[in-house]
Amino acid sequence: MKLPAEVLEVLTDPRTVITGDRVSIPFELGRPLYEKVNKILKEAGGKWDGRKSVRAHVFPHPVEEFMRHALLAQEFVSGRDLGWFPTPPPVVELLLDHAGIRPDMTVLEPEAGTGAIAGPAAGRGAVVDCVELDERRARVLEEGGYARRVVRGNFLTDLQPLDYEVGFDRVVMNPPFHEAMEHVNHALGFLGDDAMLVAVLPDGVRWREDRAHTEFRRVVEDSGGEFFPLPRDAFEEVGARVHTVVALVPTGGGDCQMRNHSWHLRRPRQLDLFAV
Ligand SMILES: C[S@@+](CC[C@H](N)C(=O)[O-])C[C@H]1O[C@@H](n2cnc3c(N)ncnc32)[C@H](O)[C@@H]1O
């Protein structure tokens, strides 16, 4: 998104302080200009904190580098452009409870954002691998220091199930909703045996009639999985009013039919049969 010249002027004003996780503008702006600046900072992921001790737009990650790049380029990638809605803590707790995270379990967070899920999963003792497409957020994950591995890249194309020798115990995810089915289907391939995928998804997954959704419902049903609707205001604190559900998809034991990690391991041998 292009930064309007007048907003750029405010953000590059020597009085504007951009430090740590916040941007503070300690001088008066006319209402229309304030609205414009506020809109841009919110788009970028900032939230106005009006408390006397703060009075700044606060971001869920360090913002200096990001703003430096944005101001140099005079544009920025909006958080929303990549479907970024950090999972609020009460939803994270619910996901981790459903996932039954225990110490030393391996967990994949395939679109980890700034670690809203990955951090607390590691806090419960899990060994967590993260993937994140957005450079800034990936850097925040690396700096967090709790992940075994952070892949900066596209989960759909840069990470394949057979990059791992064994599948994960859990995949816990809140993918970008505009391509939720692609992400969730790809994620199934990373599940070990006796494993489980726990995903926040748009409610449409329960009723949309296209092939991808119908097929996913069949996988959930065959696996003995289920959907739990979340309250409508579950994501309100991060500025999103979306109707969401949690999908629980267990793999069952070694004879499971799902295209999980074992299925991918077996697959090359099956193809070899056709090669002779
Ligand atoms: C809805 S947010 C959720 C972030 C994090 N899972 C959480 O719960 O806070 C989706 C995240 O997916 C990232 N993302 C979008 N497309 C991606 C892709 N193809 N591969 C990896 N990450 C992606 C976005 O940058 C964004 O941080």
The ligand as a Tripos MOL2 file, in Angstrom:
@<TRIPOS>MOLECULE
LIG
   27    29     1     0     0
SMALL
NO_CHARGES

@<TRIPOS>ATOM
      1 C1         -4.3370  -15.3870   10.4660 C.3       1 LIG1
      2 S1         -2.6240  -14.9930   10.6330 S.3       1 LIG1
      3 C2         -2.2520  -16.0350   11.9820 C.3       1 LIG1
      4 C3         -0.8730  -15.8950   12.5290 C.3       1 LIG1
      5 C4         -0.5890  -16.8900   13.6640 C.3       1 LIG1
      6 N1         -0.8750  -18.2450   13.2330 N.3       1 LIG1
      7 C5         -1.4320  -16.5610   14.8690 C.2       1 LIG1
      8 O1         -2.2530  -17.3760   15.2080 O.co2     1 LIG1
      9 O2         -1.2930  -15.4780   15.4200 O.co2     1 LIG1
     10 C6         -1.9570  -15.8130    9.2010 C.3       1 LIG1
     11 C7         -0.4440  -15.6730    9.0240 C.3       1 LIG1
     12 O3         -0.0930  -16.4550    7.8910 O.3       1 LIG1
     13 C8          0.9770  -15.8350    7.2120 C.3       1 LIG1
     14 N2          0.9500  -16.4060    5.8750 N.ar      1 LIG1
     15 C9          0.1210  -16.0870    4.8350 C.ar      1 LIG1
     16 N3          0.3630  -16.8890    3.7850 N.ar      1 LIG1
     17 C10         1.3670  -17.7390    4.1730 C.ar      1 LIG1
     18 C11         2.0590  -18.8080    3.5300 C.ar      1 LIG1
     19 N4          1.7500  -19.1660    2.2810 N.pl3     1 LIG1
     20 N5          3.0460  -19.4570    4.2050 N.ar      1 LIG1
     21 C12         3.3430  -19.0960    5.4750 C.ar      1 LIG1
     22 N6          2.7360  -18.0910    6.1380 N.ar      1 LIG1
     23 C13         1.7570  -17.4260    5.4940 C.ar      1 LIG1
     24 C14         0.6410  -14.3670    7.2970 C.3       1 LIG1
     25 O4          1.7990  -13.5790    7.0950 O.3       1 LIG1
     26 C15         0.0880  -14.2740    8.7220 C.3       1 LIG1
     27 O5          1.1220  -13.9730    9.6260 O.3       1 LIG1
@<TRIPOS>BOND
     1     1     2 1
     2     2     3 1
     3     2    10 1
     4     3     4 1
     5     4     5 1
     6     5     6 1
     7     5     7 1
     8     7     8 2
     9     7     9 1
    10    10    11 1
    11    11    12 1
    12    11    26 1
    13    12    13 1
    14    13    14 1
    15    13    24 1
    16    14    15 ar
    17    14    23 ar
    18    15    16 ar
    19    16    17 ar
    20    17    18 ar
    21    17    23 ar
    22    18    19 1
    23    18    20 ar
    24    20    21 ar
    25    21    22 ar
    26    22    23 ar
    27    24    25 1
    28    24    26 1
    29    26    27 1
@<TRIPOS>SUBSTRUCTURE
     1 LIG1         1 GROUP 0 **** ****
